[in-house]
């Protein structure tokens, strides 16, 4: 057997990695690997390419090469022809392993025992009642099963890689959401440091713990997926190695490998949350914060001269409702003619100001609240963004957003029935609260004092929607 090893290795070198048969019209590609011309052409046709000149991957090493850039390998073709001639001259019947008991060539495969036997073994008491088949026939059957198992395992491997990428993306997206929450917390506590120094530290620690717990859970998912990928890789390598072996060697233990391939299933990662929830509360300092904000209370009323013709103001000018157009109202430069908006009556230029607005919630509520520059355009269409002179949040189809570019989706722990607005003209910041629990929802920070007075801004978008400024007592 030792003397046959060089010939055996020579034959293995003459086998195509795709069809696992002797090369037919062998060709080489840039990376140095060889394939049958027909096998490589079929591989190129099955690859999805963006354009005719786009490179495809080598089936063995995955290195890219141009679709039509492969060269005939005449020395390899001559070597295959020589091997076939030697087989014909020497007789393949004598070129295989022999039975250790009878010194006959192993030409049969015993299905019950799962091993190759000779014709004498077939007539022995041990195998007489067993079902047998020619070695090559059995090898072809199991080779087909191995290829099917490899196809399934490769699909599982691709699924595992996609899930790994998804889990990594979860970490990035989660950390981005955590960062948004962290900025809200830091901005809020910067303005009320004298009241909530201890609370700031506590809440940041809770958020960090939440982030750490989430990342640990996702990384545990990734570790599990990595282990599964490793097991799949080992099984694939084992089956690929069997495909490169001779028929007899392939059949040894092949059923055990196939059984493993059939039973292995990819476990889905453990489900993880998709939103960073606002779990922080202010139970002990809530009253102190309320008292602090009361110091900056501002009596806001609405300016009827700015109201769109579809807006109906209450007699005390604190409430507004969207209804039918009022034909008797005159049009002038201060009135909005396109958007159904109204401004507060007094401009706010310096100092700190706080007011609260009773709002509607639910899928049928459509409104926008905030502040706007006095120079905001009143005629025609304009952008609801800071560049235009608007700092606001809105509720539409049950979802809260901040008017940033692009919009920032908000996730308050509960839908506000009372929205608080805190304006610091000197620091250039506006903060929105769920006023009942004094939970910060979103903050705008310009980093500099506002260059002109700002006015409370109201925009109603759906008929029947109403807003009302609550008197600060």
C-alpha positions as CSV (number, residue, x, y, z in Angstrom):
1,X,0.0,0.0,0.0
2,X,2.9,2.3,0.7
3,X,4.2,2.0,-2.8
4,X,0.7,2.9,-4.2
5,X,0.5,6.2,-2.2
6,X,2.3,8.3,-4.8
7,X,0.0,7.1,-7.6
8,X,-3.0,7.6,-5.3
9,X,-1.9,11.2,-4.6
10,X,-1.3,11.8,-8.3
11,X,-4.9,10.6,-9.0
12,X,-6.2,12.9,-6.3
13,X,-4.5,15.9,-7.9
14,X,-6.2,15.1,-11.1
15,X,-9.7,15.4,-9.7
16,X,-11.9,18.5,-10.3
17,X,-13.0,20.2,-7.0
18,X,-16.5,20.7,-8.4
19,X,-17.6,17.4,-10.0
20,X,-15.0,15.3,-8.0
21,X,-14.2,13.4,-11.2
22,X,-11.0,13.3,-13.4
23,X,-10.5,16.7,-15.2
24,X,-12.1,17.1,-18.6
25,X,-10.5,20.0,-20.6
26,X,-8.9,21.4,-17.4
27,X,-8.5,25.1,-17.2
28,X,-6.7,27.4,-14.7
29,X,-7.8,30.7,-13.1
30,X,-5.8,33.6,-11.6
31,X,-5.5,32.1,-8.1
32,X,-3.9,28.9,-9.5
33,X,-6.8,26.4,-9.0
34,X,-7.9,24.1,-11.8
35,X,-11.4,23.0,-12.9
36,X,-13.1,21.2,-15.7
37,X,-14.0,23.8,-18.3
38,X,-17.7,22.8,-18.3
39,X,-17.8,22.8,-14.4
40,X,-16.3,26.3,-14.2
41,X,-18.6,27.6,-16.9
42,X,-21.6,26.4,-15.0
43,X,-20.3,27.9,-11.8
44,X,-19.9,31.3,-13.5
45,X,-23.4,31.1,-14.9
46,X,-24.9,30.4,-11.5
47,X,-23.1,33.3,-9.9
48,X,-25.1,36.5,-9.7
49,X,-23.0,39.3,-11.2
50,X,-23.8,43.0,-11.7
51,X,-22.4,43.2,-15.2
52,X,-20.7,40.9,-17.8
53,X,-17.2,42.0,-16.7
54,X,-17.9,41.8,-13.0
55,X,-15.6,39.3,-11.2
56,X,-16.9,36.1,-9.6
57,X,-15.4,34.0,-6.7
58,X,-13.2,30.9,-7.0
59,X,-15.3,27.9,-5.8
60,X,-12.3,26.8,-3.6
61,X,-10.5,29.9,-2.1
62,X,-13.2,32.5,-2.9
63,X,-10.7,34.8,-4.6
64,X,-12.2,36.9,-7.3
65,X,-11.5,36.4,-11.0
66,X,-13.0,37.6,-14.3
67,X,-15.8,35.5,-15.6
68,X,-14.1,34.6,-18.9
69,X,-10.5,34.8,-17.8
70,X,-9.5,31.1,-17.5
71,X,-6.7,29.4,-19.5
72,X,-6.4,25.7,-20.7
73,X,-3.9,23.7,-18.6
74,X,-2.4,21.4,-21.1
75,X,0.2,19.8,-18.7
76,X,-2.7,18.8,-16.4
77,X,-4.7,17.5,-19.3
78,X,-1.7,15.3,-20.4
79,X,-1.3,14.1,-16.8
80,X,-5.0,13.0,-16.7
81,X,-4.6,11.2,-20.0
82,X,-1.5,9.4,-18.7
83,X,-3.3,8.3,-15.6
84,X,-6.2,6.9,-17.6
85,X,-3.8,5.1,-19.9
86,X,-2.0,3.6,-16.8
87,X,-5.4,2.5,-15.5
88,X,-6.3,0.8,-18.8
89,X,-2.9,-0.9,-19.0
90,X,-2.6,-2.0,-15.4
91,X,-6.3,-2.8,-15.0
92,X,-8.3,-0.9,-12.5
93,X,-9.5,-4.2,-11.2
94,X,-6.2,-4.8,-9.5
95,X,-5.6,-1.2,-8.4
96,X,-7.8,-1.1,-5.3
97,X,-7.6,-2.3,-1.7
98,X,-8.0,-6.0,-1.0
99,X,-9.8,-8.1,1.6
100,X,-7.5,-8.8,4.5
101,X,-9.0,-12.3,4.9
102,X,-9.3,-13.5,1.3
103,X,-6.9,-11.3,-0.6
104,X,-9.6,-10.5,-3.1
105,X,-10.4,-7.0,-4.3
106,X,-13.2,-5.2,-2.4
107,X,-15.9,-4.9,-5.1
108,X,-19.1,-5.0,-3.0
109,X,-20.6,-2.9,-0.2
110,X,-22.6,-4.4,2.6
111,X,-25.4,-2.1,3.5
112,X,-26.1,-3.7,6.9
113,X,-22.4,-3.5,8.1
114,X,-21.6,-0.4,6.2
115,X,-18.3,-1.6,4.8
116,X,-16.7,-2.9,1.6
117,X,-16.4,-6.7,1.2
118,X,-15.0,-9.1,-1.5
119,X,-17.0,-11.7,-3.4
120,X,-15.8,-14.4,-1.0
121,X,-17.1,-12.5,2.0
122,X,-20.4,-12.2,0.2
123,X,-20.8,-16.0,0.3
124,X,-19.7,-16.3,3.9
125,X,-22.1,-16.9,6.8
126,X,-21.5,-13.4,8.1
127,X,-22.8,-11.6,5.0
128,X,-24.9,-14.2,3.2
129,X,-28.2,-12.8,4.4
130,X,-27.1,-9.1,4.0
131,X,-28.1,-6.7,1.3
132,X,-25.0,-5.8,-0.9
133,X,-24.4,-3.6,-3.9
134,X,-21.4,-2.9,-6.1
135,X,-18.9,-0.5,-4.5
136,X,-19.1,2.1,-7.3
137,X,-22.9,1.9,-7.3
138,X,-23.1,2.3,-3.5
139,X,-20.5,5.1,-3.7
140,X,-22.4,7.0,-6.3
141,X,-25.6,6.8,-4.1
142,X,-23.8,8.0,-1.0
143,X,-21.9,10.6,-3.0
144,X,-25.3,12.1,-4.1
145,X,-26.4,12.1,-0.5
146,X,-23.2,13.7,0.7
147,X,-23.7,16.5,-2.0
148,X,-27.2,17.0,-0.8
149,X,-26.1,17.2,2.8
150,X,-23.3,19.7,1.8
151,X,-25.9,21.9,0.0
152,X,-28.1,22.0,3.1
153,X,-25.2,22.6,5.5
154,X,-23.9,25.5,3.3
155,X,-27.4,27.1,3.5
156,X,-27.3,26.7,7.2
157,X,-23.9,28.3,7.3
158,X,-25.1,31.3,5.2
159,X,-28.1,31.6,7.5
160,X,-25.8,31.6,10.5
161,X,-23.7,34.4,9.0
162,X,-26.8,36.5,8.3
163,X,-27.9,36.1,11.8
164,X,-24.5,37.1,13.1
165,X,-24.6,40.2,11.0
166,X,-28.1,40.9,12.3
167,X,-27.0,40.5,15.9
168,X,-24.1,42.9,15.4
169,X,-26.4,45.4,13.8
170,X,-28.7,45.1,16.9
171,X,-25.8,46.2,19.1
172,X,-25.0,49.2,16.9
173,X,-28.7,50.3,16.7
174,X,-29.2,49.7,20.4
175,X,-26.1,51.8,21.3
176,X,-27.3,54.6,19.0
177,X,-30.7,54.6,20.8
178,X,-28.9,54.5,24.2
179,X,-26.8,57.5,23.1
180,X,-30.0,59.5,22.3
181,X,-31.4,58.7,25.7
182,X,-28.1,59.6,27.3
183,X,-28.0,63.0,25.6
184,X,-31.6,63.7,26.8
185,X,-30.7,62.9,30.3
186,X,-27.5,64.9,30.3
187,X,-29.1,67.9,28.8
188,X,-32.0,67.8,31.3
189,X,-29.8,67.5,34.3
190,X,-27.5,70.3,33.1
191,X,-30.5,72.7,33.4
192,X,-31.6,71.4,36.9
193,X,-28.3,70.3,38.4
194,X,-29.0,72.0,41.7
195,X,-32.0,69.7,42.3
196,X,-31.1,66.4,40.7
197,X,-27.3,65.7,41.0
198,X,-27.9,62.4,42.7
199,X,-30.7,61.4,40.3
200,X,-28.5,62.0,37.3
201,X,-25.9,59.7,38.5
202,X,-28.4,57.0,39.4
203,X,-30.2,57.1,36.0
204,X,-27.1,57.1,34.0
205,X,-26.0,54.0,35.9
206,X,-29.3,52.3,35.2
207,X,-29.0,53.1,31.5
208,X,-25.5,51.8,31.4
209,X,-26.6,48.6,33.2
210,X,-29.4,48.2,30.7
211,X,-27.0,48.7,27.8
212,X,-24.5,46.3,29.3
213,X,-27.2,43.7,29.9
214,X,-28.4,44.0,26.3
215,X,-25.0,43.8,24.8
216,X,-24.1,40.8,27.0
217,X,-27.3,39.0,25.8
218,X,-26.6,39.8,22.2
219,X,-23.0,38.7,22.5
220,X,-24.1,35.5,24.1
221,X,-26.3,35.0,21.0
222,X,-23.2,35.7,18.9
223,X,-21.1,33.2,20.9
224,X,-23.8,30.6,20.4
225,X,-24.0,31.3,16.7
226,X,-20.2,31.2,16.4
227,X,-20.2,27.8,18.1
228,X,-22.9,26.6,15.7
229,X,-20.9,28.0,12.8
230,X,-17.8,26.2,14.0
231,X,-19.7,22.9,14.2
232,X,-21.2,23.4,10.8
233,X,-17.7,24.3,9.4
234,X,-16.2,21.1,10.9
235,X,-19.0,18.9,9.5
236,X,-18.7,20.6,6.1
237,X,-14.9,20.1,6.1
238,X,-15.4,16.4,7.1
239,X,-17.9,15.8,4.2
240,X,-15.8,17.7,1.7
241,X,-12.8,15.6,2.7
242,X,-14.9,12.4,2.2
243,X,-15.8,13.6,-1.3
244,X,-12.2,13.8,-2.2
245,X,-11.5,10.3,-1.0
246,X,-11.8,7.0,-3.0
247,X,-15.1,5.2,-3.0
248,X,-14.1,2.7,-0.3
249,X,-12.7,5.4,2.0
250,X,-15.7,7.6,1.4
251,X,-18.1,4.8,2.4
252,X,-16.2,4.2,5.7
253,X,-18.3,6.0,8.4
254,X,-20.3,8.0,5.8
255,X,-23.6,7.1,7.3
256,X,-22.6,8.5,10.7
257,X,-21.5,11.8,9.1
258,X,-24.7,12.0,7.1
259,X,-26.7,11.3,10.2
260,X,-25.0,14.3,11.9
261,X,-25.7,16.5,8.9
262,X,-29.4,15.5,8.9
263,X,-29.9,16.1,12.6
264,X,-28.0,19.4,13.0
265,X,-30.3,22.4,13.1
266,X,-29.5,26.1,13.5
267,X,-30.8,27.6,16.7
268,X,-32.3,31.0,16.4
269,X,-30.8,33.7,18.7
270,X,-32.7,34.7,21.9
271,X,-35.2,37.5,21.3
272,X,-34.0,40.9,22.5
273,X,-35.9,44.2,22.9
274,X,-35.9,46.7,20.1
275,X,-36.5,50.0,21.9
276,X,-34.8,51.8,24.8
277,X,-37.6,52.4,27.3
278,X,-37.7,55.4,29.5
279,X,-37.6,53.6,32.8
280,X,-36.4,56.5,34.9
281,X,-38.8,58.3,37.3
282,X,-38.6,61.3,39.6
283,X,-40.7,60.2,42.6
284,X,-38.8,62.2,45.3
285,X,-37.9,65.3,43.4
286,X,-41.0,65.6,41.3
287,X,-42.6,68.3,43.5
288,X,-39.3,70.2,43.8
289,X,-39.0,70.2,40.0
290,X,-42.6,71.4,39.7
291,X,-41.8,74.2,42.2
292,X,-38.7,75.1,40.2
293,X,-40.6,75.2,36.9
294,X,-43.4,77.3,38.5
295,X,-40.8,80.0,39.1
296,X,-40.6,80.3,35.3
297,X,-44.3,80.0,34.6
298,X,-45.4,82.2,31.7
299,X,-49.0,83.1,30.9
300,X,-49.5,82.1,27.3
301,X,-52.4,83.3,25.2
302,X,-53.0,83.0,21.5
303,X,-52.9,85.7,18.9
304,X,-56.1,85.7,16.8
305,X,-54.4,87.8,14.1
306,X,-52.0,84.9,13.3
307,X,-54.6,82.1,13.3
308,X,-55.5,80.3,10.1
309,X,-59.1,80.8,9.0
310,X,-59.9,77.1,9.9
311,X,-58.8,77.6,13.5
312,X,-61.4,78.5,16.2
313,X,-60.0,80.2,19.4
314,X,-61.8,80.1,22.7
315,X,-63.0,83.3,24.4
316,X,-60.1,83.3,26.8
317,X,-57.7,82.8,23.9
318,X,-56.1,79.7,25.6
319,X,-57.8,77.0,23.5
320,X,-57.8,76.3,19.8
321,X,-59.8,73.9,17.7
322,X,-59.6,72.9,14.0
323,X,-62.9,73.3,12.3
324,X,-64.5,74.8,9.1
325,X,-63.1,77.9,7.4
326,X,-64.5,81.1,8.8
327,X,-65.4,83.4,5.9
328,X,-65.7,86.5,7.9
329,X,-62.1,86.6,9.0
330,X,-59.9,89.0,7.0
331,X,-56.6,88.1,5.6
332,X,-53.5,90.2,6.4
333,X,-49.7,89.8,6.6
334,X,-49.6,88.2,10.1
335,X,-52.1,85.4,9.4
336,X,-51.0,81.9,8.2
337,X,-52.8,81.1,4.9
338,X,-51.5,77.6,4.2
339,X,-50.6,75.7,7.4
340,X,-53.3,75.7,10.1
341,X,-51.1,77.4,12.6
342,X,-51.4,80.1,15.3
343,X,-48.7,81.8,17.5
344,X,-48.7,83.0,21.0
345,X,-49.6,86.6,21.6
346,X,-46.3,87.6,23.4
347,X,-42.7,87.1,22.1
348,X,-40.1,85.6,24.5
349,X,-36.6,87.0,24.1
350,X,-34.7,86.6,27.4
351,X,-34.9,84.5,30.5
352,X,-36.6,81.2,31.2
353,X,-40.2,80.4,30.5
354,X,-42.4,77.4,31.1
355,X,-46.0,76.6,30.0
356,X,-48.2,73.5,29.7
357,X,-50.6,72.5,27.0
358,X,-53.4,70.0,27.3
359,X,-53.1,67.7,24.2
360,X,-55.0,64.8,22.7
361,X,-53.4,61.4,22.3
362,X,-54.2,58.4,20.1
363,X,-54.2,57.5,16.4
364,X,-56.7,60.2,15.5
365,X,-54.7,63.1,17.1
366,X,-52.6,65.2,14.7
367,X,-50.8,68.2,16.2
368,X,-47.4,70.0,16.5
369,X,-46.3,72.1,19.4
370,X,-43.2,74.2,20.1
371,X,-41.8,77.6,19.5
372,X,-41.1,79.7,16.4
373,X,-39.3,82.8,15.4
374,X,-41.4,85.9,15.0
375,X,-40.0,86.3,11.5
376,X,-41.5,82.9,10.4
377,X,-43.1,83.0,7.0
378,X,-46.9,83.2,7.2
379,X,-47.7,82.7,3.5
380,X,-47.3,79.6,1.4
381,X,-45.5,76.3,2.3
382,X,-42.4,76.2,4.5
383,X,-40.3,73.6,6.2
384,X,-41.1,72.6,9.8
385,X,-37.4,72.6,10.8
386,X,-34.9,74.6,12.8
387,X,-33.5,76.2,9.7
388,X,-36.9,77.7,9.0
389,X,-37.2,78.9,12.6
390,X,-39.3,76.2,14.3
391,X,-38.4,74.0,17.3
392,X,-41.2,71.6,17.9
393,X,-42.5,68.0,18.5
394,X,-45.5,66.4,16.9
395,X,-47.9,63.5,17.2
396,X,-49.1,61.9,14.0
397,X,-50.7,58.4,13.6
398,X,-50.0,57.6,17.2
399,X,-46.2,58.2,16.8
400,X,-44.2,61.1,18.3
401,X,-41.4,62.8,16.4
402,X,-39.1,65.8,17.0
403,X,-38.8,68.2,14.0
404,X,-35.1,67.6,13.3
405,X,-33.4,66.8,10.0
406,X,-33.9,63.9,9.7
407,X,-36.8,63.5,12.0
408,X,-36.1,61.9,15.4
409,X,-38.6,59.3,16.5
410,X,-39.5,59.6,20.2
411,X,-40.7,56.9,22.6
412,X,-42.1,58.4,25.8
413,X,-42.9,55.9,28.4
414,X,-46.6,57.0,28.3
415,X,-48.5,59.2,25.9
416,X,-48.6,62.8,27.3
417,X,-52.0,64.2,28.2
418,X,-50.3,67.4,29.3
419,X,-47.2,68.6,27.4
420,X,-44.8,70.9,29.3
421,X,-42.5,73.3,27.3
422,X,-39.4,74.9,29.0
423,X,-37.7,77.6,27.0
424,X,-34.3,79.0,28.1
425,X,-33.7,81.9,25.8
426,X,-30.2,82.7,27.2
427,X,-28.7,79.2,26.7
428,X,-30.6,78.6,23.5
429,X,-32.5,75.4,24.6
430,X,-36.0,74.1,24.5
431,X,-37.1,71.0,26.4
432,X,-40.4,69.1,26.2
433,X,-41.8,67.2,29.1
434,X,-44.5,64.7,29.9
435,X,-45.8,67.2,32.4
436,X,-47.6,64.9,34.8
437,X,-44.5,62.9,35.6
438,X,-42.0,65.6,34.5
439,X,-40.4,63.1,32.2
440,X,-38.2,64.8,29.6
441,X,-39.2,63.8,26.0
442,X,-36.8,65.7,23.9
443,X,-34.4,68.7,24.0
444,X,-33.2,71.2,21.4
445,X,-29.9,72.9,22.1
446,X,-28.5,75.6,19.9
447,X,-25.6,76.5,22.1
448,X,-26.2,80.2,21.8
449,X,-28.9,82.8,22.7
450,X,-31.7,83.1,20.2
451,X,-31.2,86.2,18.0
452,X,-34.9,87.2,18.0
453,X,-38.0,86.7,20.1
454,X,-39.6,83.2,20.0
455,X,-43.4,82.7,20.1
456,X,-45.4,79.6,21.3
457,X,-46.3,77.7,18.2
458,X,-49.4,75.6,17.6
459,X,-50.3,73.6,14.5
460,X,-53.4,71.4,14.2
461,X,-53.6,69.0,11.3
462,X,-56.8,67.0,11.6
463,X,-60.4,68.3,11.9
464,X,-61.7,68.0,15.4
465,X,-58.3,68.2,17.1
466,X,-58.1,70.7,19.9
467,X,-55.3,72.1,22.1
468,X,-55.5,74.2,25.3
469,X,-52.9,76.1,27.3
470,X,-53.3,75.3,31.0
471,X,-53.2,78.4,33.3
472,X,-50.1,78.2,35.5
473,X,-51.3,78.6,39.2
